[in-house]
Amino acid sequence: MPSIRDLVEAIRTRDGVDAAVILGRDGLLIDSHVAPGVDAEAIAARIPSIVTPADDLGQALDRGALTTSVLEFERGFAIISVMSAEAILLVLVQRDADLGQLLHELRRHRGSIAALV
């Protein structure tokens, strides 16, 4: 059975992926595989302040808790995927990467990924 390290390495080695970070709901880093210059701990610390209000919005809209969010920035994308009640996966993706395929695979394998965390 693959480990968390295997998971983040597999995601990170995909074309166009700059970082794969697994963090706790508290923002503490669990594991990461990132490109040089990417500060995984600093990124992980900021994710709960995005997920918590998104969960609140989902509840207010009667849509439930956040599952996946795609944030588009000038120089790429950030995919935030809630894996379980305890863990979140953040993937930093370059602008020209195959975002659709990555999103499909994350959604399809959410249960298996959550079991590793």
Wavefront OBJ file of the C-alpha trace (Angstrom):
o trace
v 0.000 0.000 0.000
v 1.408 3.434 -0.875
v 2.304 5.923 1.835
v 1.516 9.625 2.160
v 5.034 10.351 0.887
v 4.351 8.217 -2.209
v 1.145 10.153 -2.809
v 2.673 13.625 -2.620
v 5.627 12.550 -4.765
v 3.300 11.069 -7.399
v 1.237 14.247 -7.580
v 4.277 16.526 -7.560
v 5.974 14.685 -10.415
v 3.027 15.297 -12.761
v 3.702 17.773 -15.551
v 2.945 21.320 -14.442
v 2.667 20.617 -10.708
v 4.883 22.781 -8.488
v 3.783 21.478 -5.106
v 1.713 18.849 -3.345
v 1.096 19.639 0.311
v -0.903 17.662 2.853
v -1.872 19.608 5.938
v -4.108 19.278 8.930
v -7.243 21.363 9.403
v -5.193 23.391 11.861
v -2.744 24.411 9.125
v 0.113 22.258 10.339
v 2.142 20.543 7.648
v 1.749 16.752 7.457
v 3.850 16.104 4.350
v 4.892 17.847 1.175
v 6.883 17.589 -2.015
v 7.527 21.021 -3.484
v 9.614 22.761 -6.106
v 12.650 24.711 -4.881
v 11.647 28.046 -3.388
v 8.158 26.954 -2.309
v 7.664 27.263 1.472
v 5.282 24.418 2.297
v 4.860 25.395 5.960
v 3.969 29.004 5.124
v 1.447 27.849 2.537
v -0.097 25.224 4.838
v -0.594 27.809 7.578
v -2.767 29.942 5.270
v -5.140 27.276 3.956
v -7.493 26.995 6.978
v -8.362 30.685 6.604
v -9.718 29.813 3.142
v -11.398 26.496 3.960
v -13.292 27.586 7.087
v -15.172 30.506 5.442
v -15.817 28.344 2.371
v -17.397 25.725 4.648
v -19.507 28.464 6.238
v -20.636 29.652 2.802
v -21.511 26.101 1.769
v -23.643 25.701 4.876
v -25.398 29.045 4.272
v -26.106 27.997 0.675
v -27.328 24.574 1.818
v -24.553 22.943 -0.261
v -22.585 21.365 2.579
v -18.908 21.559 3.390
v -16.176 22.429 0.916
v -14.851 19.476 -1.044
v -12.655 21.066 -3.715
v -11.777 24.620 -4.618
v -9.759 25.877 -7.564
v -8.182 29.290 -7.151
v -6.830 30.973 -10.265
v -3.959 33.398 -9.881
v -1.946 35.401 -12.393
v 0.758 32.735 -12.581
v -1.082 29.508 -11.891
v -3.682 27.645 -9.912
v -4.103 26.331 -6.391
v -6.333 23.308 -5.891
v -7.577 22.839 -2.349
v -9.120 19.421 -1.800
v -10.534 18.404 1.569
v -9.608 14.749 1.974
v -11.148 14.068 5.380
v -12.232 15.795 8.563
v -8.547 15.974 9.508
v -6.623 16.513 6.268
v -6.465 18.816 3.264
v -4.488 18.435 0.061
v -3.142 21.533 -1.672
v -1.732 21.262 -5.187
v -0.008 24.209 -6.890
v -0.338 23.980 -10.653
v 1.216 25.963 -13.488
v -1.070 27.818 -15.905
v -0.482 25.463 -18.816
v -0.973 22.176 -16.920
v -3.846 19.760 -17.605
v -6.015 20.952 -14.758
v -9.095 18.980 -15.810
v -7.353 15.611 -15.712
v -5.809 16.360 -12.317
v -9.167 17.421 -10.856
v -10.796 14.290 -12.236
v -8.154 12.042 -10.684
v -8.296 13.797 -7.311
v -12.058 13.422 -7.220
v -11.989 9.807 -8.392
v -9.359 8.779 -5.837
v -10.495 10.954 -2.903
v -11.425 7.927 -0.767
v -8.133 6.157 -1.396
v -6.146 9.329 -0.699
v -8.123 9.977 2.497
v -7.335 6.433 3.692
v -3.611 7.253 3.504
v -4.005 10.341 5.647
l 1 2 3 4 5 6 7 8 9 10 11 12 13 14 15 16 17 18 19 20 21 22 23 24 25 26 27 28 29 30 31 32 33 34 35 36 37 38 39 40 41 42 43 44 45 46 47 48 49 50 51 52 53 54 55 56 57 58 59 60 61 62 63 64 65 66 67 68 69 70 71 72 73 74 75 76 77 78 79 80 81 82 83 84 85 86 87 88 89 90 91 92 93 94 95 96 97 98 99 100 101 102 103 104 105 106 107 108 109 110 111 112 113 114 115 116 117
